[in-house]
Amino acid sequence: CFFFSSRRRHTRCREVSWARRCVQETGLLQLIKKDMVKSATLLGGMMPDESAFPSCSFQTRLIGFGCCCGGGFLLQIFSLFTLGNLKTYGVLSIIGIILMITASIFLMGPFRQIKMMVKPTRLIATLILVACIIGTLIMAFALNNTALVVIFMLLTWGAYFWYVISFIPFARDCAKSVFKGCLLSLIHI
């Protein structure tokens, strides 16, 4: 697509060849294609990522995902330096969170992203994340209260973390047990 003109030079790497061989041997590519065809029939003939960079290779879309996540994370870090100006802090940090959320559009497309955000397993996490984003903006612009803005930003980061780990199988159970273990060790101290 727009980053690399030739695919040949990227396949010389041993890890890329190994990964490609694993995908071909396991039949994972055929399963992914079947899933995409199934999704296309549900979406009225449109592939899930048809409107999100269909001509780009997976590697290019992975780079776009990384750039969005990295840019969002950098905006989060830079926003901490503007904590004196609440409006700038609120806007930068919220743009950073939104960039990090929308980064997965590069990988799965906008329709599948929205469909996965409202699945029952992560609907509550999505709603809490949206509520925290709106709360942060309200605290920064309407109330102009530093303590409440920081509290809502911490809640937003927690909600984003919970939203992200909802995509990893059993990650929320693991996070709950780690949190519970940390609380119990603090109580026993």
C-alpha positions in Angstrom: 0.0 0.0 0.0 1.6 3.3 1.0 4.5 2.2 3.3 6.2 -0.6 1.3 6.4 -1.1 -2.4 7.8 -4.6 -2.5 6.7 -7.6 -0.4 9.7 -9.8 -1.4 12.3 -8.1 0.8 10.1 -8.6 3.9 9.7 -12.3 3.4 13.4 -13.1 3.7 13.3 -12.8 7.4 13.2 -16.2 9.1 10.4 -15.2 11.5 8.1 -14.0 8.7 8.6 -17.3 6.8 8.0 -19.3 9.9 4.8 -17.4 10.7 3.5 -17.7 7.2 4.3 -21.5 7.1 2.4 -21.9 10.5 -0.6 -20.1 9.1 -0.7 -22.1 6.0 -0.1 -25.5 7.7 -2.8 -24.9 10.3 -5.4 -23.8 7.9 -5.9 -20.6 9.8 -6.1 -18.5 6.7 -9.1 -20.6 5.4 -10.9 -20.2 8.7 -10.4 -16.4 8.6 -11.6 -16.2 5.1 -14.7 -18.3 6.0 -15.4 -16.0 8.9 -15.1 -13.0 6.7 -17.5 -14.5 4.1 -19.9 -15.3 6.9 -19.6 -11.7 8.2 -20.1 -10.4 4.7 -23.4 -12.1 4.3 -24.5 -10.7 7.6 -23.5 -7.2 6.6 -25.4 -7.2 3.3 -22.5 -8.3 1.0 -19.9 -5.9 2.4 -16.8 -7.3 3.9 -16.1 -6.1 7.5 -13.0 -4.1 6.6 -14.0 -3.2 3.0 -14.1 0.5 3.8 -11.0 0.4 6.0 -8.0 0.2 3.7 -8.9 -2.9 1.7 -5.9 -2.5 -0.7 -3.3 -2.5 2.2 -1.5 -5.6 3.2 -1.9 -7.0 6.7 1.6 -5.7 7.6 0.7 -2.2 6.6 -2.5 -2.3 8.6 -0.5 -3.6 11.5 1.8 -0.6 11.2 -1.3 1.7 11.1 -2.6 0.0 14.3 0.8 0.5 16.0 1.0 4.1 14.9 -2.5 4.9 16.3 -1.8 3.1 19.6 1.6 4.8 19.9 0.2 8.2 19.0 -2.6 7.8 21.5 -0.2 6.7 24.2 2.1 9.7 23.5 -0.8 12.1 23.7 -1.7 10.6 27.0 1.9 11.2 28.3 2.1 14.7 26.8 -1.3 15.6 28.4 0.2 15.0 31.8 2.5 18.0 31.2 -0.5 20.2 30.6 -2.3 19.4 33.8 -2.2 23.1 34.8 -4.5 23.9 31.9 -7.5 21.6 32.4 -9.1 22.1 29.0 -5.9 21.3 27.1 -5.3 18.3 29.4 -8.8 17.0 28.9 -8.8 17.3 25.2 -5.3 15.8 24.7 -6.0 12.9 27.0 -9.4 12.1 25.5 -8.1 12.3 21.9 -5.3 9.9 23.0 -7.8 7.4 24.4 -10.0 7.7 21.3 -7.0 7.1 19.1 -6.1 4.0 21.1 -9.7 2.7 20.8 -10.0 3.3 17.1 -6.6 1.8 16.3 -8.2 -1.6 15.9 -10.2 -0.4 12.9 -7.0 -0.9 11.0 -7.0 -4.6 11.8 -10.7 -5.5 11.7 -12.6 -2.7 10.1 -15.1 -0.3 11.5 -18.2 -2.5 11.2 -16.6 -5.4 13.0 -15.1 -3.0 15.6 -18.5 -1.5 16.5 -20.1 -5.0 16.4 -17.5 -6.3 18.9 -17.8 -3.2 21.1 -21.5 -3.9 21.8 -21.2 -7.6 22.4 -22.7 -8.6 25.7 -19.2 -9.5 27.1 -17.9 -6.0 26.7 -20.9 -3.8 26.5 -20.7 -2.7 30.1 -16.9 -1.9 29.7 -17.7 0.1 26.6 -20.5 2.1 28.3 -18.3 2.8 31.3 -15.5 3.9 29.1 -17.8 6.3 27.1 -19.2 7.6 30.4 -15.8 8.3 31.8 -14.7 10.1 28.6 -17.8 12.3 28.8 -17.3 12.8 32.5 -13.7 13.9 32.0 -14.8 16.5 29.4 -17.6 17.8 31.7 -15.2 18.1 34.6 -12.6 19.9 32.5 -14.8 22.3 30.7 -17.9 22.9 32.9 -16.7 22.5 36.4 -13.0 23.3 35.9 -12.0 21.1 38.9 -8.5 19.6 38.8 -9.2 16.8 41.3 -12.3 15.6 39.6 -10.6 15.7 36.2 -7.7 13.6 37.5 -10.1 11.1 39.1 -12.2 10.8 35.9 -9.0 10.3 33.9 -7.9 7.5 36.2 -11.3 6.0 35.8 -11.0 6.3 32.1 -7.6 4.6 32.0 -9.0 1.8 34.2 -12.1 1.5 31.9 -9.8 1.4 28.9 -7.7 -1.3 30.4 -10.8 -3.4 31.3 -12.1 -2.8 27.7 -8.8 -4.0 26.2 -8.4 -7.1 28.3 -12.0 -8.1 27.4 -10.6 -9.1 24.0 -8.2 -11.6 25.6 -9.7 -14.9 26.7 -9.7 -15.3 30.5 -7.7 -12.0 31.0 -10.4 -10.4 33.1 -10.5 -13.4 35.4 -6.7 -13.2 35.8 -6.9 -9.5 36.4 -9.6 -10.0 39.1 -7.5 -12.6 40.9 -4.4 -10.4 40.8 -6.3 -7.5 42.1 -7.9 -9.6 44.8 -4.5 -11.0 45.8 -3.0 -7.5 46.0 -5.9 -6.3 48.2 -5.5 -9.4 50.5 -1.8 -8.8 50.8 -2.4 -5.2 51.7 -4.9 -6.1 54.3 -2.6 -8.6 56.0 0.3 -6.1 56.2 
